[in-house]
Amino acid sequence: MYIAYPFCAQKCTFCNFESGVFPREMEARYVAALESEIRAHVWEWRPETVYLGGGTPGNLDLNGLRAILALLPGRPWVEATIEATPGSITPKKARAWAECGIHRVSLGVQSFVDKEIRRAGRKHSAQTVAADVRLLREAGIRNFNIDLIAGLSGQTAESWAESLDWVERLEPPHVSVYMLEVDADSRLGGQLLLRGALYGAKEVPDDDEVADFYETAVKRLAAAGIPRYEISNFARPGFESRHNMKYWKLEPYVGFGSDAHSFDGRARRGNAETPAEYIDQQAGRAPAPPPVQARPDEERFFVGLRLMAGVRPTAEEWNRFDQPIRDLIDLGLLEREDGILRLTSRGVPLSNQVFQEFIDL
């Protein structure tokens, strides 16, 4: 189950999600719409995981959080995660999360370097993150993730190493490393596309530097006992994200809230993108977006090859994709071993090109 909470205290310069700063009164109407959608859902299976993403669900009023979680079946969940902004966690909040059944927290750190943090539109410091980690552990929440972004404005090999130093110092069970996306829907991405100078756009590292940062993270995290198990995700053994693994293995999931999506194995359904449109949708004043027929035969490779464990094609799939598989193996982007097909280290940074070869064949 995915619960979308798109409200933030401030909008980060790199963010391209349908989230942001909205009127306070809209939050109450949004939560009411969210509860209504959950109550109306007909469950065909018992959910194992819940993920509250955003936005900043860590800022959700504790009574509101309890009310939402009380509507969800499957407790105690195998994994329950909430995203939080560094500096927003208090001892009371951490204890309440644990009491609600949340035992995993994803911290949107992005960087431990002050200059990079400020340009990204954030307000925390490395010491803030360290304090948050301590509060979580004291509340009994020992499973947490640290998000990092490679490619922030002003980032250098030295500053990237500093962020990785902090990661090693804090010893998280899970780390996510995302390469900066240049997207017109984010303020920074818009400036990059327009060749502007706002938000430090002139000091964003080039693609080769970002790729080097990523490879450095792969090596250092592996040496620290946090190996890569998916293109952007690294975990100590046993701490891989159970929730996200369901996406990558094409297991069914249901999403509630604005811009949330669901998959039942046959079709994909999504909600209206903005909070205002979502509230209207739940009130019957606007139609829901139409479902889209899924193509598991193609999607299996598109999502499954993201995992370092790779995929095991069927005999029919080996035959159907024979030529692209041979070509990609010859290019050194894929490897085959004991019936398993996986990306090579060279293929990971070129994964989008690899995935494209399995579409519409």
Rosetta blueprint (number, residue, H / E / L):
1 M L
2 Y E
3 I E
4 A E
5 Y E
6 P L
7 F E
8 C L
9 A L
10 Q L
11 K L
12 C L
13 T L
14 F L
15 C L
16 N L
17 F L
18 E L
19 S L
20 G E
21 V L
22 F L
23 P L
24 R H
25 E H
26 M H
27 E H
28 A H
29 R H
30 Y H
31 V H
32 A H
33 A H
34 L H
35 E H
36 S H
37 E H
38 I H
39 R H
40 A H
41 H L
42 V L
43 W L
44 E L
45 W L
46 R L
47 P L
48 E L
49 T E
50 V E
51 Y E
52 L E
53 G E
54 G E
55 G L
56 T L
57 P H
58 G H
59 N H
60 L L
61 D L
62 L H
63 N H
64 G H
65 L H
66 R H
67 A H
68 I H
69 L H
70 A H
71 L L
72 L L
73 P L
74 G L
75 R L
76 P L
77 W L
78 V L
79 E E
80 A E
81 T E
82 I E
83 E E
84 A E
85 T L
86 P L
87 G L
88 S L
89 I L
90 T L
91 P H
92 K H
93 K H
94 A H
95 R H
96 A H
97 W H
98 A H
99 E H
100 C H
101 G L
102 I L
103 H L
104 R E
105 V E
106 S E
107 L E
108 G E
109 V E
110 Q E
111 S L
112 F L
113 V L
114 D H
115 K H
116 E H
117 I H
118 R H
119 R H
120 A L
121 G L
122 R L
123 K L
124 H L
125 S L
126 A H
127 Q H
128 T H
129 V H
130 A H
131 A H
132 D H
133 V H
134 R H
135 L H
136 L H
137 R H
138 E H
139 A L
140 G L
141 I L
142 R L
143 N E
144 F E
145 N E
146 I E
147 D E
148 L E
149 I E
150 A E
151 G L
152 L L
153 S L
154 G L
155 Q L
156 T L
157 A H
158 E H
159 S H
160 W H
161 A H
162 E H
163 S H
164 L H
165 D H
166 W H
167 V H
168 E H
169 R H
170 L H
171 E L
172 P L
173 P L
174 H E
175 V E
176 S E
177 V E
178 Y E
179 M E
180 L L
181 E L
182 V L
183 D L
184 A L
185 D L
186 S L
187 R H
188 L H
189 G H
190 G H
191 Q H
192 L H
193 L H
194 L L
195 R L
196 G L
197 A L
198 L H
199 Y H
200 G H
201 A H
202 K H
203 E H
204 V L
205 P L
206 D L
207 D H
208 D H
209 E H
210 V H
211 A H
212 D H
213 F H
214 Y H
215 E H
216 T H
217 A H
218 V H
219 K H
220 R H
221 L H
222 A H
223 A H
224 A L
225 G L
226 I L
227 P L
228 R E
229 Y E
230 E E
231 I L
232 S L
233 N E
234 F E
235 A E
236 R L
237 P L
238 G L
239 F L
240 E L
241 S L
242 R H
243 H H
244 N H
245 M H
246 K H
247 Y H
248 W H
249 K L
250 L L
251 E L
252 P L
253 Y E
254 V L
255 G E
256 F E
257 G L
258 S L
259 D L
260 A L
261 H E
262 S E
263 F E
264 D L
265 G L
266 R L
267 A E
268 R E
269 R E
270 G E
271 N L
272 A L
273 E L
274 T L
275 P H
276 A H
277 E H
278 Y H
279 I H
280 D H
281 Q H
282 Q H
283 A L
284 G L
285 R L
286 A L
287 P L
288 A L
289 P L
290 P L
291 P L
292 V E
293 Q E
294 A L
295 R L
296 P H
297 D H
298 E H
299 E H
300 R H
301 F H
302 F H
303 V H
304 G H
305 L L
306 R L
307 L E
308 M L
309 A L
310 G L
311 V E
312 R L
313 P L
314 T L
315 A H
316 E H
317 E H
318 W H
319 N H
320 R H
321 F L
322 D H
323 Q H
324 P H
325 I H
326 R H
327 D H
328 L H
329 I H
330 D H
331 L L
332 G L
333 L L
334 L E
335 E E
336 R E
337 E E
338 D L
339 G L
340 I E
341 L E
342 R E
343 L E
344 T L
345 S L
346 R L
347 G L
348 V H
349 P H
350 L H
351 S H
352 N H
353 Q H
354 V H
355 F H
356 Q H
357 E L
358 F L
359 I L
360 D L
361 L L
